[in-house]
Amino acid sequence: MIWDKDRKLRAESVWRRVPQATVCEAALEPTPGAHRLLFPVDDRLLAGADPVALAKRPRDLVLGYLGNQYDRDEHFDRFFAPAAARFDHLVGGKWTNASRWPHVRFLGRLPFEAVHGVYGRSLATVLMLPERYAAVGQMTQRIFEAVLAGCLPLAPADIVHADRFVPQELIVRSGGEVIERLNHLQRIASTQQHADLIAACLDRLDLFCLSRQVDALEAVLNTAVDPVVALERGAA
């Protein structure tokens, strides 16, 4: 089984035609012939999340992002950088070519243990994806790292099936809309409306539950062609 988590396996790859190989992708719309296997989040973490407590948590940052630069410049330019000029923010991760955004506060790489802390200080984040992810609805682990810390994820509208990842209220189409949403979120911070938004985001993470991904994986394994049978077919 090949899990093409970075979408680097070309559609014409020989591995997609080998009977003994099964390709899985972490996308809502996988390549024809591939199987869906999303990034998993522990069911127990979702069950233990308290939207009201998360909404009441003090947050000294309006905007935060933890992740690497890889192929995210377009989304960063359009959605994150304009808001970073207006609000307190932090960006952690490997950004090797960031000189074009001198106003953005880059922290560099952070240990995984620090991820929850930054999101726990941040009111919101932006779900920035490489185009090859956005075009097929492939969401990264950033979404549940943020939501489980009570950090609301704003999703660019060009992400296929964005409404399956976040409530309609958190879908944005421009940097201006990001700024508008952040102003609104500042106004409702710590209120029941804020808690309801976090709860709606938590509900959408059910899509990624580990138990669902185990079921998906077992289904793939149960339908995979037996290698011996495949060899016999090839010999015939």
C-alpha positions, 0 to 999 in steps of 0.5 A: 500500500502506498499512501501518497501524503504529499501528492507527488505520485503522478497520475501516470505512475506505473505504481498506479497500474501494478496489481500488487500495489494500492494507492491511498491519498489524503484527499476528499477527491483522490486521483481516479483509482486511488483510495481515500485515507485522510490524516487521522485525529484521535477520537478521544481528543475530540471527545474531550474538547470543551468549546466553552472552556476554549472560547474563554481561554485568554488569547494575546494573538489574533493570528497564528500559523504553524507550518512550513513554507512549501508551496504556500506563497500564493495563499500567504500573499493573498490571505495571511500577509495583509492581515499580519500587517494589521493584527498581532501575529506569529508564524512558526515553521521553516520559511527559507524565503520570507524577505518579501514579507518584512512585516511578518514575525517569523519564529523559525522552526519550533518543537512539536510541543510548542505548536499547541501553545502558539495556537492556544494563544491565537484567536484564529489561523488561516488554512494555507495549502499548496495548490495541488492540495487545495484542488482535491480537498486535501487538508493537513493536520494543521486544522486539528492542531488549531481547532483542538487548541480553540484557534478558529481556522479561516479557509480560503474559498479555493480549497475544494469542499472548504465547507466540509472543513469549516463553517461557512462563516469561516470561509474567506475569498480575499485578504480583506475578508480575512481582516473583516472576519478577524475584526468580527472574531475579536468582537465575539471573543469569549462569548457563546457565539465564539464557543458555538463556532469552535463547536462547529469546527470540532464537529467537522473534525469528525471527518478525520477521526482515527476510527474512521481512518482505521475503517477506511484502511481495513476496507482497502486491505480487505479489497487489495488483490492477493499478491499470489493471485496477481502473479498468477494473473500476470503469468496467464 
